[in-house]
Amino acid sequence: MEWIDVRSDTVTQPTPAMRTAMADAAVGDDVYGDDPTVVALEAAAAERLGKAAALFVPTGTFGNQLALFTHCERGDEVIVAEDSHIVWHEVGGAAIIAGVNLRPVPVLNGDAVRTRIRPAGDIHLPRTGLVCVENARGAGSVMPLATMREIRDVARAAGIPVHLDGARLFNAATALGVEASELAQYADTVMFCLSKGLAAPVGSILAGPSGFIERARKKRKLMGGGLRQAGVLAAPGLIALDEMSARLGDDHVNAKRLAELLERLPGVVVHRDQLDINMVFFELLDIHQNPDDLVAKLLAQGIKANPPEAGLWRFVTHWQVGAAEVERIASAFGQALLR
Ligand SMILES: *Cc1c(COP(=O)(O)O)cnc(C)c1O
């Protein structure tokens, strides 16, 4: 069966062009710096983000944890939104790898950062080592550039670096109608994923100043991320960066269309404030609907969806969920609700 998979944009398969590029990629031992395709991807990514250097890493989690590990000293405090990926979905790695404390805040903005920065000089206090911003946010909304600038200004005034978890950086840029470098300018370092909506099979990028990336390269080795003939993975990454980043607007249009169609169904309430990118969040008013039954009914119609988390459903569009698939999903969900 040809599945329609809306569980995430991590399910995207490499495009035919990516598979060809993988087969043809020039490779070498990247730990020796000998892989021309990895070198090309790192250079292209750095340039695209307006940063001096970049590093290919296996996953987004790896890139974020490597950023914490490279920016911070053990025992430092990291200011971060409490609903962020670093707090929720990285297995508590911050305590294990970088050995830092997370200082989660309910809403991340300039004021939240200003009031959490630890003053120097008191021997009781930990040192504030880093501020982490997420954009696009995992909750499907985009942080405005003005908020990013405010956070950067407050952090910079205190001499504290900012890391941007931009797993979906290009979705955020597309939603804001700006280049990715406009978001990246408000952070010292940036991580973005090649493997989500950009459809590469593997990989993320960590970008920043040359000195930082040099230190991160050594720590990447320590973490077991020194890859050898990684050009076969960097080749689809280049297509992700150059070509797939330009088509994310389609995913956003399709998500909004899906939201519209779902809203026409009885008892479906779409969270419109979480509809900035390629994700549709919604809840069902009818509490008698069994989520697992609904998921099973969708599956029977060839649609893979995750059950809701804390009552909230999430459907994600990507290059394999186009306009026609969106119509099918909405009609299948409508039928599932009836029975
Ligand atoms: C997916 C994601 C990551 C991590 O990516 P993996 O490649 O799955 O480790 C980090 N941050 C955010 C906001 C994400 O959505």
The ligand as an SDF file (V2000), in Angstrom:
LIG
                    3D

 15 15  0  0  0  0  0  0  0  0999 V2000
   13.3180   17.2320   15.6400 C   0  0  0  0  0  0  0  0  0  0  0  0
   13.8150   18.3140   16.5140 C   0  0  0  0  0  0  0  0  0  0  0  0
   15.0910   18.2640   17.0840 C   0  0  0  0  0  0  0  0  0  0  0  0
   16.0410   17.0710   17.0010 C   0  0  0  0  0  0  0  0  0  0  0  0
   16.1130   16.4000   15.8750 O   0  0  0  0  0  0  0  0  0  0  0  0
   16.5170   14.8300   15.7570 P   0  0  0  0  0  0  0  0  0  0  0  0
   17.2050   14.8000   14.4660 O   0  0  0  0  0  0  0  0  0  0  0  0
   15.2190   14.0970   15.7860 O   0  0  0  0  0  0  0  0  0  0  0  0
   17.4040   14.4700   16.9040 O   0  0  0  0  0  0  0  0  0  0  0  0
   15.5040   19.3410   17.8420 C   0  0  0  0  0  0  0  0  0  0  0  0
   14.6980   20.3970   18.0470 N   0  0  0  0  0  0  0  0  0  0  0  0
   13.4560   20.4850   17.5360 C   0  0  0  0  0  0  0  0  0  0  0  0
   12.6360   21.6980   17.7920 C   0  0  0  0  0  0  0  0  0  0  0  0
   12.9680   19.4390   16.7580 C   0  0  0  0  0  0  0  0  0  0  0  0
   11.7300   19.5170   16.2600 O   0  0  0  0  0  0  0  0  0  0  0  0
  1  2  1  0
  2  3  1  0
  2 14  2  0
  3  4  1  0
  3 10  2  0
  4  5  1  0
  5  6  1  0
  6  7  2  0
  6  8  1  0
  6  9  1  0
 10 11  1  0
 11 12  2  0
 12 13  1  0
 12 14  1  0
 14 15  1  0
M  END
$$$$
